[in-house]
């Protein structure tokens, strides 16, 4: 994914029990249903050296980024330059 100058390799993942965990956390903390954000399951596999990942905290955020002209989803395999910067497939 690319967002402006930030680049990261992100793999979406299915996390067994994620919904049950969020519901139990809400119950334990006395929060209403839906108060704990349901983050899209993902793993940041790589960022550019000294870089930060592209934060994905909610499904709505992921959906909005997916429609952003600045964001590209590029399948691997990936190539890196001598500094470790992501060049793409």
PyMOL Python script that loads the backbone (N, CA, C, O; Angstrom):
from pymol import cmd

cmd.read_pdbstr("""\
ATOM      1  N   UNK A   1       0.841  -1.167   0.000  1.00  0.00           N
ATOM      2  CA  UNK A   1       0.000   0.000   0.000  1.00  0.00           C
ATOM      3  C   UNK A   1       0.886   1.229   0.000  1.00  0.00           C
ATOM      4  O   UNK A   1       1.964   1.244   0.593  1.00  0.00           O
ATOM      5  N   UNK A   2       0.412   2.248  -0.671  1.00  0.00           N
ATOM      6  CA  UNK A   2       1.124   3.519  -0.701  1.00  0.00           C
ATOM      7  C   UNK A   2       0.133   4.601  -0.315  1.00  0.00           C
ATOM      8  O   UNK A   2      -0.978   4.661  -0.842  1.00  0.00           O
ATOM      9  N   UNK A   3       0.548   5.452   0.609  1.00  0.00           N
ATOM     10  CA  UNK A   3      -0.277   6.581   1.032  1.00  0.00           C
ATOM     11  C   UNK A   3       0.643   7.784   1.069  1.00  0.00           C
ATOM     12  O   UNK A   3       1.431   7.950   2.001  1.00  0.00           O
ATOM     13  N   UNK A   4       0.540   8.623   0.048  1.00  0.00           N
ATOM     14  CA  UNK A   4       1.482   9.733  -0.076  1.00  0.00           C
ATOM     15  C   UNK A   4       2.878   9.174  -0.259  1.00  0.00           C
ATOM     16  O   UNK A   4       3.119   8.370  -1.159  1.00  0.00           O
ATOM     17  N   UNK A   5       3.799   9.598   0.594  1.00  0.00           N
ATOM     18  CA  UNK A   5       5.180   9.110   0.531  1.00  0.00           C
ATOM     19  C   UNK A   5       5.379   7.816   1.323  1.00  0.00           C
ATOM     20  O   UNK A   5       6.431   7.183   1.225  1.00  0.00           O
ATOM     21  N   UNK A   6       4.378   7.427   2.101  1.00  0.00           N
ATOM     22  CA  UNK A   6       4.518   6.230   2.937  1.00  0.00           C
ATOM     23  C   UNK A   6       4.174   4.984   2.142  1.00  0.00           C
ATOM     24  O   UNK A   6       3.194   4.957   1.397  1.00  0.00           O
ATOM     25  N   UNK A   7       4.988   3.956   2.308  1.00  0.00           N
ATOM     26  CA  UNK A   7       4.758   2.679   1.637  1.00  0.00           C
ATOM     27  C   UNK A   7       4.878   1.573   2.673  1.00  0.00           C
ATOM     28  O   UNK A   7       5.686   1.653   3.598  1.00  0.00           O
ATOM     29  N   UNK A   8       4.068   0.549   2.505  1.00  0.00           N
ATOM     30  CA  UNK A   8       4.126  -0.599   3.404  1.00  0.00           C
ATOM     31  C   UNK A   8       3.576  -1.811   2.687  1.00  0.00           C
ATOM     32  O   UNK A   8       2.707  -1.700   1.822  1.00  0.00           O
ATOM     33  N   UNK A   9       4.095  -2.975   3.057  1.00  0.00           N
ATOM     34  CA  UNK A   9       3.514  -4.237   2.601  1.00  0.00           C
ATOM     35  C   UNK A   9       2.584  -4.710   3.700  1.00  0.00           C
ATOM     36  O   UNK A   9       3.013  -4.945   4.830  1.00  0.00           O
ATOM     37  N   UNK A  10       1.308  -4.849   3.369  1.00  0.00           N
ATOM     38  CA  UNK A  10       0.296  -5.212   4.356  1.00  0.00           C
ATOM     39  C   UNK A  10      -0.446  -6.437   3.862  1.00  0.00           C
ATOM     40  O   UNK A  10      -0.879  -6.496   2.711  1.00  0.00           O
ATOM     41  N   UNK A  11      -0.587  -7.406   4.740  1.00  0.00           N
ATOM     42  CA  UNK A  11      -1.343  -8.620   4.426  1.00  0.00           C
ATOM     43  C   UNK A  11      -2.591  -8.627   5.302  1.00  0.00           C
ATOM     44  O   UNK A  11      -2.492  -8.619   6.529  1.00  0.00           O
ATOM     45  N   UNK A  12      -3.764  -8.640   4.671  1.00  0.00           N
ATOM     46  CA  UNK A  12      -4.997  -8.759   5.442  1.00  0.00           C
ATOM     47  C   UNK A  12      -5.094 -10.186   5.957  1.00  0.00           C
ATOM     48  O   UNK A  12      -4.673 -11.126   5.284  1.00  0.00           O
ATOM     49  N   UNK A  13      -5.647 -10.344   7.145  1.00  0.00           N
ATOM     50  CA  UNK A  13      -5.693 -11.656   7.778  1.00  0.00           C
ATOM     51  C   UNK A  13      -7.021 -11.862   8.489  1.00  0.00           C
ATOM     52  O   UNK A  13      -7.627 -10.914   8.987  1.00  0.00           O
ATOM     53  N   UNK A  14      -7.453 -13.079   8.528  1.00  0.00           N
ATOM     54  CA  UNK A  14      -8.627 -13.449   9.298  1.00  0.00           C
ATOM     55  C   UNK A  14      -8.142 -13.861  10.692  1.00  0.00           C
ATOM     56  O   UNK A  14      -7.252 -14.702  10.818  1.00  0.00           O
ATOM     57  N   UNK A  15      -8.723 -13.273  11.726  1.00  0.00           N
ATOM     58  CA  UNK A  15      -8.293 -13.552  13.093  1.00  0.00           C
ATOM     59  C   UNK A  15      -9.428 -14.271  13.817  1.00  0.00           C
ATOM     60  O   UNK A  15     -10.446 -13.663  14.149  1.00  0.00           O
ATOM     61  N   UNK A  16      -9.247 -15.564  14.057  1.00  0.00           N
ATOM     62  CA  UNK A  16     -10.267 -16.357  14.742  1.00  0.00           C
ATOM     63  C   UNK A  16     -10.490 -15.804  16.148  1.00  0.00           C
ATOM     64  O   UNK A  16      -9.538 -15.571  16.892  1.00  0.00           O
ATOM     65  N   UNK A  17     -11.751 -15.598  16.499  1.00  0.00           N
ATOM     66  CA  UNK A  17     -12.096 -15.148  17.840  1.00  0.00           C
ATOM     67  C   UNK A  17     -12.019 -13.648  18.051  1.00  0.00           C
ATOM     68  O   UNK A  17     -12.229 -13.173  19.167  1.00  0.00           O
ATOM     69  N   UNK A  18     -11.721 -12.891  16.997  1.00  0.00           N
ATOM     70  CA  UNK A  18     -11.574 -11.439  17.158  1.00  0.00           C
ATOM     71  C   UNK A  18     -12.879 -10.800  17.640  1.00  0.00           C
ATOM     72  O   UNK A  18     -12.857  -9.976  18.554  1.00  0.00           O
ATOM     73  N   UNK A  19     -13.986 -11.160  17.055  1.00  0.00           N
ATOM     74  CA  UNK A  19     -15.275 -10.572  17.455  1.00  0.00           C
ATOM     75  C   UNK A  19     -15.613 -10.946  18.891  1.00  0.00           C
ATOM     76  O   UNK A  19     -16.063 -10.101  19.666  1.00  0.00           O
ATOM     77  N   UNK A  20     -15.400 -12.200  19.246  1.00  0.00           N
ATOM     78  CA  UNK A  20     -15.676 -12.652  20.607  1.00  0.00           C
ATOM     79  C   UNK A  20     -14.800 -11.915  21.613  1.00  0.00           C
ATOM     80  O   UNK A  20     -15.265 -11.562  22.696  1.00  0.00           O
ATOM     81  N   UNK A  21     -13.546 -11.683  21.266  1.00  0.00           N
ATOM     82  CA  UNK A  21     -12.638 -10.938  22.148  1.00  0.00           C
ATOM     83  C   UNK A  21     -13.156  -9.521  22.374  1.00  0.00           C
ATOM     84  O   UNK A  21     -13.211  -9.053  23.511  1.00  0.00           O
ATOM     85  N   UNK A  22     -13.536  -8.836  21.288  1.00  0.00           N
ATOM     86  CA  UNK A  22     -14.026  -7.456  21.410  1.00  0.00           C
ATOM     87  C   UNK A  22     -15.297  -7.398  22.251  1.00  0.00           C
ATOM     88  O   UNK A  22     -15.452  -6.505  23.085  1.00  0.00           O
ATOM     89  N   UNK A  23     -16.207  -8.347  22.035  1.00  0.00           N
ATOM     90  CA  UNK A  23     -17.453  -8.374  22.803  1.00  0.00           C
ATOM     91  C   UNK A  23     -17.181  -8.631  24.285  1.00  0.00           C
ATOM     92  O   UNK A  23     -17.793  -8.002  25.149  1.00  0.00           O
ATOM     93  N   UNK A  24     -16.268  -9.550  24.576  1.00  0.00           N
ATOM     94  CA  UNK A  24     -15.938  -9.839  25.977  1.00  0.00           C
ATOM     95  C   UNK A  24     -15.249  -8.643  26.637  1.00  0.00           C
ATOM     96  O   UNK A  24     -15.518  -8.339  27.799  1.00  0.00           O
ATOM     97  N   UNK A  25     -14.371  -7.971  25.910  1.00  0.00           N
ATOM     98  CA  UNK A  25     -13.701  -6.785  26.439  1.00  0.00           C
ATOM     99  C   UNK A  25     -14.721  -5.704  26.777  1.00  0.00           C
ATOM    100  O   UNK A  25     -14.640  -5.075  27.832  1.00  0.00           O
ATOM    101  N   UNK A  26     -15.685  -5.490  25.876  1.00  0.00           N
ATOM    102  CA  UNK A  26     -16.746  -4.502  26.142  1.00  0.00           C
ATOM    103  C   UNK A  26     -17.520  -4.867  27.400  1.00  0.00           C
ATOM    104  O   UNK A  26     -17.799  -4.008  28.236  1.00  0.00           O
ATOM    105  N   UNK A  27     -17.869  -6.161  27.531  1.00  0.00           N
ATOM    106  CA  UNK A  27     -18.623  -6.611  28.701  1.00  0.00           C
ATOM    107  C   UNK A  27     -17.818  -6.409  29.986  1.00  0.00           C
ATOM    108  O   UNK A  27     -18.351  -5.928  30.985  1.00  0.00           O
ATOM    109  N   UNK A  28     -16.537  -6.775  29.959  1.00  0.00           N
ATOM    110  CA  UNK A  28     -15.679  -6.656  31.146  1.00  0.00           C
ATOM    111  C   UNK A  28     -15.485  -5.199  31.561  1.00  0.00           C
ATOM    112  O   UNK A  28     -15.370  -4.893  32.747  1.00  0.00           O
ATOM    113  N   UNK A  29     -15.448  -4.304  30.570  1.00  0.00           N
ATOM    114  CA  UNK A  29     -15.240  -2.885  30.861  1.00  0.00           C
ATOM    115  C   UNK A  29     -16.549  -2.123  31.056  1.00  0.00           C
ATOM    116  O   UNK A  29     -16.536  -0.926  31.342  1.00  0.00           O
ATOM    117  N   UNK A  30     -17.679  -2.817  30.901  1.00  0.00           N
ATOM    118  CA  UNK A  30     -18.973  -2.166  31.055  1.00  0.00           C
ATOM    119  C   UNK A  30     -19.293  -1.198  29.930  1.00  0.00           C
ATOM    120  O   UNK A  30     -20.018  -0.223  30.126  1.00  0.00           O
ATOM    121  N   UNK A  31     -18.751  -1.472  28.754  1.00  0.00           N
ATOM    122  CA  UNK A  31     -18.982  -0.602  27.591  1.00  0.00           C
ATOM    123  C   UNK A  31     -20.136  -1.122  26.752  1.00  0.00           C
ATOM    124  O   UNK A  31     -20.400  -2.324  26.751  1.00  0.00           O
ATOM    125  N   UNK A  32     -20.828  -0.243  26.038  1.00  0.00           N
ATOM    126  CA  UNK A  32     -21.897  -0.700  25.162  1.00  0.00           C
ATOM    127  C   UNK A  32     -21.331  -1.494  23.981  1.00  0.00           C
ATOM    128  O   UNK A  32     -20.172  -1.335  23.599  1.00  0.00           O
ATOM    129  N   UNK A  33     -22.176  -2.345  23.421  1.00  0.00           N
ATOM    130  CA  UNK A  33     -21.778  -3.133  22.253  1.00  0.00           C
ATOM    131  C   UNK A  33     -21.329  -2.205  21.126  1.00  0.00           C
ATOM    132  O   UNK A  33     -21.997  -1.218  20.820  1.00  0.00           O
ATOM    133  N   UNK A  34     -20.201  -2.529  20.519  1.00  0.00           N
ATOM    134  CA  UNK A  34     -19.675  -1.729  19.420  1.00  0.00           C
ATOM    135  C   UNK A  34     -18.726  -0.621  19.862  1.00  0.00           C
ATOM    136  O   UNK A  34     -18.186   0.095  19.019  1.00  0.00           O
ATOM    137  N   UNK A  35     -18.512  -0.464  21.177  1.00  0.00           N
ATOM    138  CA  UNK A  35     -17.638   0.608  21.665  1.00  0.00           C
ATOM    139  C   UNK A  35     -16.169   0.341  21.348  1.00  0.00           C
ATOM    140  O   UNK A  35     -15.405   1.279  21.120  1.00  0.00           O
ATOM    141  N   UNK A  36     -15.772  -0.927  21.333  1.00  0.00           N
ATOM    142  CA  UNK A  36     -14.391  -1.280  20.998  1.00  0.00           C
ATOM    143  C   UNK A  36     -14.301  -1.405  19.480  1.00  0.00           C
ATOM    144  O   UNK A  36     -15.012  -2.215  18.886  1.00  0.00           O
ATOM    145  N   UNK A  37     -13.440  -0.614  18.845  1.00  0.00           N
ATOM    146  CA  UNK A  37     -13.343  -0.672  17.380  1.00  0.00           C
ATOM    147  C   UNK A  37     -12.933  -2.054  16.892  1.00  0.00           C
ATOM    148  O   UNK A  37     -12.071  -2.708  17.478  1.00  0.00           O
ATOM    149  N   UNK A  38     -13.558  -2.476  15.826  1.00  0.00           N
ATOM    150  CA  UNK A  38     -13.208  -3.750  15.189  1.00  0.00           C
ATOM    151  C   UNK A  38     -12.197  -3.447  14.099  1.00  0.00           C
ATOM    152  O   UNK A  38     -12.566  -3.067  12.987  1.00  0.00           O
ATOM    153  N   UNK A  39     -10.927  -3.614  14.416  1.00  0.00           N
ATOM    154  CA  UNK A  39      -9.865  -3.333  13.458  1.00  0.00           C
ATOM    155  C   UNK A  39      -9.816  -4.448  12.414  1.00  0.00           C
ATOM    156  O   UNK A  39     -10.007  -5.618  12.744  1.00  0.00           O
ATOM    157  N   UNK A  40      -9.560  -4.086  11.155  1.00  0.00           N
ATOM    158  CA  UNK A  40      -9.394  -5.144  10.156  1.00  0.00           C
ATOM    159  C   UNK A  40      -8.139  -5.944  10.504  1.00  0.00           C
ATOM    160  O   UNK A  40      -7.079  -5.372  10.758  1.00  0.00           O
ATOM    161  N   UNK A  41      -8.269  -7.260  10.512  1.00  0.00           N
ATOM    162  CA  UNK A  41      -7.112  -8.101  10.813  1.00  0.00           C
ATOM    163  C   UNK A  41      -6.056  -7.916   9.734  1.00  0.00           C
ATOM    164  O   UNK A  41      -6.327  -8.123   8.551  1.00  0.00           O
ATOM    165  N   UNK A  42      -4.858  -7.528  10.139  1.00  0.00           N
ATOM    166  CA  UNK A  42      -3.785  -7.343   9.170  1.00  0.00           C
ATOM    167  C   UNK A  42      -2.434  -7.420   9.861  1.00  0.00           C
ATOM    168  O   UNK A  42      -2.318  -7.280  11.078  1.00  0.00           O
ATOM    169  N   UNK A  43      -1.433  -7.644   9.050  1.00  0.00           N
ATOM    170  CA  UNK A  43      -0.060  -7.662   9.519  1.00  0.00           C
ATOM    171  C   UNK A  43       0.744  -6.765   8.592  1.00  0.00           C
ATOM    172  O   UNK A  43       0.675  -6.912   7.372  1.00  0.00           O
ATOM    173  N   UNK A  44       1.506  -5.841   9.160  1.00  0.00           N
ATOM    174  CA  UNK A  44       2.425  -5.038   8.357  1.00  0.00           C
ATOM    175  C   UNK A  44       3.702  -5.856   8.222  1.00  0.00           C
ATOM    176  O   UNK A  44       4.415  -6.089   9.198  1.00  0.00           O
ATOM    177  N   UNK A  45       3.976  -6.285   6.999  1.00  0.00           N
ATOM    178  CA  UNK A  45       5.123  -7.139   6.749  1.00  0.00           C
ATOM    179  C   UNK A  45       6.414  -6.346   6.579  1.00  0.00           C
ATOM    180  O   UNK A  45       7.493  -6.834   6.914  1.00  0.00           O
ATOM    181  N   UNK A  46       6.306  -5.124   6.058  1.00  0.00           N
ATOM    182  CA  UNK A  46       7.502  -4.354   5.776  1.00  0.00           C
ATOM    183  C   UNK A  46       7.126  -2.895   5.619  1.00  0.00           C
ATOM    184  O   UNK A  46       6.093  -2.574   5.032  1.00  0.00           O
ATOM    185  N   UNK A  47       7.960  -2.009   6.142  1.00  0.00           N
ATOM    186  CA  UNK A  47       7.874  -0.585   5.833  1.00  0.00           C
ATOM    187  C   UNK A  47       9.240  -0.156   5.328  1.00  0.00           C
ATOM    188  O   UNK A  47      10.232  -0.856   5.536  1.00  0.00           O
ATOM    189  N   UNK A  48       9.293   0.970   4.679  1.00  0.00           N
ATOM    190  CA  UNK A  48      10.587   1.452   4.222  1.00  0.00           C
ATOM    191  C   UNK A  48      11.464   1.757   5.426  1.00  0.00           C
ATOM    192  O   UNK A  48      10.940   2.054   6.500  1.00  0.00           O
ATOM    193  N   UNK A  49      12.792   1.692   5.278  1.00  0.00           N
ATOM    194  CA  UNK A  49      13.671   1.961   6.419  1.00  0.00           C
ATOM    195  C   UNK A  49      13.337   3.304   7.067  1.00  0.00           C
ATOM    196  O   UNK A  49      13.211   4.324   6.390  1.00  0.00           O
ATOM    197  N   UNK A  50      13.199   3.280   8.380  1.00  0.00           N
ATOM    198  CA  UNK A  50      12.863   4.494   9.117  1.00  0.00           C
ATOM    199  C   UNK A  50      11.417   4.916   8.947  1.00  0.00           C
ATOM    200  O   UNK A  50      11.002   5.943   9.483  1.00  0.00           O
ATOM    201  N   UNK A  51      10.644   4.131   8.201  1.00  0.00           N
ATOM    202  CA  UNK A  51       9.261   4.485   7.919  1.00  0.00           C
ATOM    203  C   UNK A  51       8.296   3.983   8.970  1.00  0.00           C
ATOM    204  O   UNK A  51       8.664   3.241   9.880  1.00  0.00           O
ATOM    205  N   UNK A  52       7.073   4.398   8.824  1.00  0.00           N
ATOM    206  CA  UNK A  52       5.997   3.940   9.694  1.00  0.00           C
ATOM    207  C   UNK A  52       5.000   3.208   8.839  1.00  0.00           C
ATOM    208  O   UNK A  52       4.896   3.458   7.638  1.00  0.00           O
ATOM    209  N   UNK A  53       4.266   2.306   9.451  1.00  0.00           N
ATOM    210  CA  UNK A  53       3.217   1.600   8.737  1.00  0.00           C
ATOM    211  C   UNK A  53       2.060   2.528   8.405  1.00  0.00           C
ATOM    212  O   UNK A  53       1.965   3.640   8.924  1.00  0.00           O
ATOM    213  N   UNK A  54       1.190   2.054   7.539  1.00  0.00           N
ATOM    214  CA  UNK A  54      -0.039   2.781   7.216  1.00  0.00           C
ATOM    215  C   UNK A  54      -1.100   2.243   8.168  1.00  0.00           C
ATOM    216  O   UNK A  54      -1.521   1.093   8.041  1.00  0.00           O
ATOM    217  N   UNK A  55      -1.532   3.058   9.110  1.00  0.00           N
ATOM    218  CA  UNK A  55      -2.452   2.612  10.153  1.00  0.00           C
ATOM    219  C   UNK A  55      -3.811   2.248   9.572  1.00  0.00           C
ATOM    220  O   UNK A  55      -4.387   2.993   8.780  1.00  0.00           O
ATOM    221  N   UNK A  56      -4.304   1.098   9.977  1.00  0.00           N
ATOM    222  CA  UNK A  56      -5.633   0.628   9.579  1.00  0.00           C
ATOM    223  C   UNK A  56      -6.383   0.248  10.847  1.00  0.00           C
ATOM    224  O   UNK A  56      -6.297  -0.888  11.315  1.00  0.00           O
ATOM    225  N   UNK A  57      -7.116   1.206  11.396  1.00  0.00           N
ATOM    226  CA  UNK A  57      -7.792   0.960  12.660  1.00  0.00           C
ATOM    227  C   UNK A  57      -9.237   0.513  12.522  1.00  0.00           C
ATOM    228  O   UNK A  57      -9.757  -0.150  13.420  1.00  0.00           O
ATOM    229  N   UNK A  58      -9.895   0.854  11.431  1.00  0.00           N
ATOM    230  CA  UNK A  58     -11.297   0.468  11.261  1.00  0.00           C
ATOM    231  C   UNK A  58     -11.531  -0.003   9.830  1.00  0.00           C
ATOM    232  O   UNK A  58     -10.760   0.314   8.924  1.00  0.00           O
ATOM    233  N   UNK A  59     -12.606  -0.766   9.641  1.00  0.00           N
ATOM    234  CA  UNK A  59     -12.995  -1.221   8.301  1.00  0.00           C
ATOM    235  C   UNK A  59     -13.318  -0.016   7.429  1.00  0.00           C
ATOM    236  O   UNK A  59     -12.974   0.001   6.247  1.00  0.00           O
ATOM    237  N   UNK A  60     -13.976   0.992   7.997  1.00  0.00           N
ATOM    238  CA  UNK A  60     -14.305   2.204   7.231  1.00  0.00           C
ATOM    239  C   UNK A  60     -13.035   2.894   6.746  1.00  0.00           C
ATOM    240  O   UNK A  60     -12.991   3.394   5.622  1.00  0.00           O
ATOM    241  N   UNK A  61     -12.004   2.922   7.587  1.00  0.00           N
ATOM    242  CA  UNK A  61     -10.738   3.532   7.182  1.00  0.00           C
ATOM    243  C   UNK A  61     -10.095   2.744   6.045  1.00  0.00           C
ATOM    244  O   UNK A  61      -9.595   3.329   5.085  1.00  0.00           O
ATOM    245  N   UNK A  62     -10.109   1.426   6.153  1.00  0.00           N
ATOM    246  CA  UNK A  62      -9.573   0.585   5.085  1.00  0.00           C
ATOM    247  C   UNK A  62     -10.331   0.820   3.788  1.00  0.00           C
ATOM    248  O   UNK A  62      -9.725   0.949   2.724  1.00  0.00           O
ATOM    249  N   UNK A  63     -11.659   0.876   3.875  1.00  0.00           N
ATOM    250  CA  UNK A  63     -12.475   1.113   2.682  1.00  0.00           C
ATOM    251  C   UNK A  63     -12.190   2.470   2.074  1.00  0.00           C
ATOM    252  O   UNK A  63     -12.120   2.601   0.852  1.00  0.00           O
ATOM    253  N   UNK A  64     -12.022   3.500   2.928  1.00  0.00           N
ATOM    254  CA  UNK A  64     -11.763   4.832   2.391  1.00  0.00           C
ATOM    255  C   UNK A  64     -10.378   4.909   1.758  1.00  0.00           C
ATOM    256  O   UNK A  64     -10.206   5.572   0.736  1.00  0.00           O
ATOM    257  N   UNK A  65      -9.394   4.244   2.345  1.00  0.00           N
ATOM    258  CA  UNK A  65      -8.058   4.229   1.756  1.00  0.00           C
ATOM    259  C   UNK A  65      -8.049   3.474   0.435  1.00  0.00           C
ATOM    260  O   UNK A  65      -7.331   3.849  -0.492  1.00  0.00           O
ATOM    261  N   UNK A  66      -8.838   2.418   0.347  1.00  0.00           N
ATOM    262  CA  UNK A  66      -8.873   1.616  -0.873  1.00  0.00           C
ATOM    263  C   UNK A  66      -9.393   2.417  -2.053  1.00  0.00           C
ATOM    264  O   UNK A  66      -9.089   2.090  -3.200  1.00  0.00           O
ATOM    265  N   UNK A  67     -10.182   3.474  -1.790  1.00  0.00           N
ATOM    266  CA  UNK A  67     -10.700   4.307  -2.864  1.00  0.00           C
ATOM    267  C   UNK A  67      -9.845   5.531  -3.132  1.00  0.00           C
ATOM    268  O   UNK A  67     -10.147   6.313  -4.033  1.00  0.00           O
ATOM    269  N   UNK A  68      -8.779   5.707  -2.360  1.00  0.00           N
ATOM    270  CA  UNK A  68      -7.914   6.876  -2.463  1.00  0.00           C
ATOM    271  C   UNK A  68      -6.982   6.723  -3.666  1.00  0.00           C
ATOM    272  O   UNK A  68      -6.324   5.694  -3.821  1.00  0.00           O
ATOM    273  N   UNK A  69      -6.930   7.737  -4.503  1.00  0.00           N
ATOM    274  CA  UNK A  69      -6.072   7.683  -5.689  1.00  0.00           C
ATOM    275  C   UNK A  69      -4.601   7.579  -5.311  1.00  0.00           C
ATOM    276  O   UNK A  69      -3.795   7.108  -6.114  1.00  0.00           O
ATOM    277  N   UNK A  70      -4.233   8.008  -4.102  1.00  0.00           N
ATOM    278  CA  UNK A  70      -2.839   7.940  -3.665  1.00  0.00           C
ATOM    279  C   UNK A  70      -2.437   6.541  -3.215  1.00  0.00           C
ATOM    280  O   UNK A  70      -1.248   6.255  -3.077  1.00  0.00           O
ATOM    281  N   UNK A  71      -3.407   5.674  -2.987  1.00  0.00           N
ATOM    282  CA  UNK A  71      -3.133   4.351  -2.448  1.00  0.00           C
ATOM    283  C   UNK A  71      -3.131   3.340  -3.572  1.00  0.00           C
ATOM    284  O   UNK A  71      -4.052   3.322  -4.389  1.00  0.00           O
ATOM    285  N   UNK A  72      -2.116   2.500  -3.629  1.00  0.00           N
ATOM    286  CA  UNK A  72      -2.082   1.444  -4.629  1.00  0.00           C
ATOM    287  C   UNK A  72      -1.938   0.098  -3.939  1.00  0.00           C
ATOM    288  O   UNK A  72      -1.179  -0.036  -2.979  1.00  0.00           O
ATOM    289  N   UNK A  73      -2.649  -0.874  -4.417  1.00  0.00           N
ATOM    290  CA  UNK A  73      -2.529  -2.240  -3.924  1.00  0.00           C
ATOM    291  C   UNK A  73      -1.806  -3.017  -5.011  1.00  0.00           C
ATOM    292  O   UNK A  73      -2.351  -3.224  -6.096  1.00  0.00           O
ATOM    293  N   UNK A  74      -0.603  -3.440  -4.733  1.00  0.00           N
ATOM    294  CA  UNK A  74       0.210  -4.099  -5.733  1.00  0.00           C
ATOM    295  C   UNK A  74       0.629  -5.470  -5.234  1.00  0.00           C
ATOM    296  O   UNK A  74       1.277  -5.583  -4.194  1.00  0.00           O
ATOM    297  N   UNK A  75       0.266  -6.501  -5.962  1.00  0.00           N
ATOM    298  CA  UNK A  75       0.667  -7.842  -5.528  1.00  0.00           C
ATOM    299  C   UNK A  75       2.169  -8.049  -5.719  1.00  0.00           C
ATOM    300  O   UNK A  75       2.789  -7.411  -6.571  1.00  0.00           O
ATOM    301  N   UNK A  76       2.745  -8.942  -4.923  1.00  0.00           N
ATOM    302  CA  UNK A  76       4.170  -9.260  -5.020  1.00  0.00           C
ATOM    303  C   UNK A  76       4.417 -10.248  -6.136  1.00  0.00           C
ATOM    304  O   UNK A  76       3.498 -10.513  -6.912  1.00  0.00           O
ATOM    305  N   UNK A  77       5.599 -10.804  -6.260  1.00  0.00           N
ATOM    306  CA  UNK A  77       6.723 -10.613  -5.342  1.00  0.00           C
ATOM    307  C   UNK A  77       7.316  -9.218  -5.469  1.00  0.00           C
ATOM    308  O   UNK A  77       7.153  -8.548  -6.489  1.00  0.00           O
ATOM    309  N   UNK A  78       8.008  -8.791  -4.414  1.00  0.00           N
ATOM    310  CA  UNK A  78       8.502  -7.426  -4.324  1.00  0.00           C
ATOM    311  C   UNK A  78       9.990  -7.328  -4.587  1.00  0.00           C
ATOM    312  O   UNK A  78      10.737  -8.284  -4.380  1.00  0.00           O
ATOM    313  N   UNK A  79      10.413  -6.156  -5.048  1.00  0.00           N
ATOM    314  CA  UNK A  79      11.827  -5.846  -5.228  1.00  0.00           C
ATOM    315  C   UNK A  79      12.167  -4.650  -4.343  1.00  0.00           C
ATOM    316  O   UNK A  79      11.343  -3.753  -4.164  1.00  0.00           O
ATOM    317  N   UNK A  80      13.352  -4.637  -3.801  1.00  0.00           N
ATOM    318  CA  UNK A  80      13.818  -3.533  -2.969  1.00  0.00           C
ATOM    319  C   UNK A  80      15.087  -2.970  -3.584  1.00  0.00           C
ATOM    320  O   UNK A  80      15.862  -3.707  -4.194  1.00  0.00           O
ATOM    321  N   UNK A  81      15.308  -1.654  -3.427  1.00  0.00           N
ATOM    322  CA  UNK A  81      16.571  -1.092  -3.899  1.00  0.00           C
ATOM    323  C   UNK A  81      17.642  -1.297  -2.830  1.00  0.00           C
ATOM    324  O   UNK A  81      17.377  -1.925  -1.805  1.00  0.00           O
ATOM    325  N   UNK A  82      18.842  -0.776  -3.056  1.00  0.00           N
ATOM    326  CA  UNK A  82      19.966  -1.019  -2.141  1.00  0.00           C
ATOM    327  C   UNK A  82      19.757  -0.424  -0.754  1.00  0.00           C
ATOM    328  O   UNK A  82      20.432  -0.830   0.193  1.00  0.00           O
ATOM    329  N   UNK A  83      18.829   0.537  -0.611  1.00  0.00           N
ATOM    330  CA  UNK A  83      18.562   1.124   0.701  1.00  0.00           C
ATOM    331  C   UNK A  83      17.419   0.430   1.419  1.00  0.00           C
ATOM    332  O   UNK A  83      17.131   0.732   2.577  1.00  0.00           O
ATOM    333  N   UNK A  84      16.767  -0.503   0.730  1.00  0.00           N
ATOM    334  CA  UNK A  84      15.626  -1.191   1.316  1.00  0.00           C
ATOM    335  C   UNK A  84      14.300  -0.587   0.931  1.00  0.00           C
ATOM    336  O   UNK A  84      13.262  -1.046   1.408  1.00  0.00           O
ATOM    337  N   UNK A  85      14.291   0.437   0.077  1.00  0.00           N
ATOM    338  CA  UNK A  85      13.034   1.055  -0.368  1.00  0.00           C
ATOM    339  C   UNK A  85      12.282   0.085  -1.274  1.00  0.00           C
ATOM    340  O   UNK A  85      12.890  -0.658  -2.043  1.00  0.00           O
ATOM    341  N   UNK A  86      10.982   0.100  -1.178  1.00  0.00           N
ATOM    342  CA  UNK A  86      10.138  -0.790  -1.955  1.00  0.00           C
ATOM    343  C   UNK A  86      10.035  -0.263  -3.380  1.00  0.00           C
ATOM    344  O   UNK A  86       9.633   0.881  -3.595  1.00  0.00           O
ATOM    345  N   UNK A  87      10.393  -1.086  -4.346  1.00  0.00           N
ATOM    346  CA  UNK A  87      10.291  -0.705  -5.749  1.00  0.00           C
ATOM    347  C   UNK A  87       9.021  -1.249  -6.387  1.00  0.00           C
ATOM    348  O   UNK A  87       8.536  -0.687  -7.369  1.00  0.00           O
ATOM    349  N   UNK A  88       8.480  -2.328  -5.848  1.00  0.00           N
ATOM    350  CA  UNK A  88       7.294  -2.954  -6.424  1.00  0.00           C
ATOM    351  C   UNK A  88       7.641  -4.307  -7.010  1.00  0.00           C
ATOM    352  O   UNK A  88       8.749  -4.810  -6.819  1.00  0.00           O
ATOM    353  N   UNK A  89       6.692  -4.898  -7.728  1.00  0.00           N
ATOM    354  CA  UNK A  89       6.932  -6.252  -8.256  1.00  0.00           C
ATOM    355  C   UNK A  89       7.896  -6.224  -9.423  1.00  0.00           C
ATOM    356  O   UNK A  89       8.211  -7.271  -9.989  1.00  0.00           O
TER     357      UNK A  89
END
""", "prot")
cmd.dss("prot")
cmd.show_as("cartoon", "prot")
cmd.util.cbc("prot")
cmd.orient("prot")
